[in-house]
Amino acid sequence: EDNPHNQEIFRKTLIHQQHEVTLVDNGEAALEQIRRNPPELVILDLSIPKIDGWTVARTLRSDPSPTLSSLKILALTAHAMKGDRERALEAGCTAYLSKPVSPRQLVRQIQDLLAA
């Protein structure tokens, strides 16, 4: 997520749910952070600067490391046109939520992904 206001809302929501949160504001920084310290789940805005989320997801899926290529990726995006969900899944995202999303929806989707 590259919007500071949304970052803060998501960060507080996830910390309240006992999740550890690392924020970055562009795709290049996301890939660097993920490679350095692979998380259990990536929440990825598909329209982020430098390297878009579509490319980040494809890059992770094609990584030779099983840890990175099998990461759970939640696409969280304003892309809500017909076919965008399918495109996100084809790019390698595990799940898809379109904005605006409520904190409750976000938490529920994360719980579902982590339980799978």
N, C-alpha and C positions, 0 to 999 in steps of 0.2 A: 504494500500500500504506500503510495507516494504522497497522500494528503495527510499533513500533520494532525489535523483534527480527527480524522478517521483512525489514524494510528493510535492516538491517545485513547479513544473510545474502545478500540479493540484490545489494546494493551491492558487497560483497567479491567475489562470484562474477563480476559483470559487469566490475568493474575488472580482475580477474585475466585476463579475456578481452580486455583492451585497449579496453573500451568506456568512454566518458565517461558519467557518471551524475549526474543531478540528481534529488533526492528531494523530494517534497512529501507532506503528510499529509492533504489533503482535495481535493475536486473543484474547488472555487473556486480554490485555489492552483494546481492542475494547469492549468486553463484559462488563468490569468494567465501562468504560466511558458511554456506552449506557444505562446501568442500572442506573447510577448516574444521567445522564442528557439526557433523550431520545431525539434524534434529529428528524427532519422531514423526513430525508432521510439518509440512510447508504450507502456509496460507499465502497464495500468490495472486496478486493483482495482475491481470493480463495486459493492462495498459500502463506499464511503468517505464520510466526513462532508461536510456542507454541500451539495454537489452530488454526487449519486451517479454512479458510472461509466457507467451506462446513459445518463444525461443528458449527461455529458461527451462520450461517443462521438457521440450524435445532434447535439450542438452543433457539434462539429468537422466532421461530415459535411455539415452545412448551411451552413457558413461560406462566404462568397463567395470567399475566397482559395483558389486551387487548391493552394497549399502546405499549408494546413490541412485542406482537404476531402479530400485524398488521402493524408494521413498513415497509416502502418501502425500499427494499434492491436492490441496483444495483450491480450486480457482474461485476467486472472489472478485467479481468484475461488474462493470456497468454494461458490458456486452450482453444484451438480452434480446437480441434479434433471433428470428427463427434460424436454427442451425448453429448458433454460437455454443450451446452446451455440447453438441456433438463434436464441433471443432476443438473445444477444450479437451474433451475426452480423447480425441484422436491425437492431440498434441502430447498426451501423456498424463493429463490431470486425472486424479482418482475420482474426484467429485467436483461439483460446480454449484455455486450460489451466485445469483445476480443481485446487484445492489439496486435499491437500498435493502439492506439486510438488518434485521433486528438482532440485538445481542443474544436473545433466546434462540433464534434460528442458528446463529453462528455456533453457539455452545452445543446445541443438539447435533449439528452436523459433525462437529469435532468429536463429540462423544461416540457417535456412530462409527466414524473412521478409526478412532483409536481402539474401539472394541472389536473391529473386524480383523 
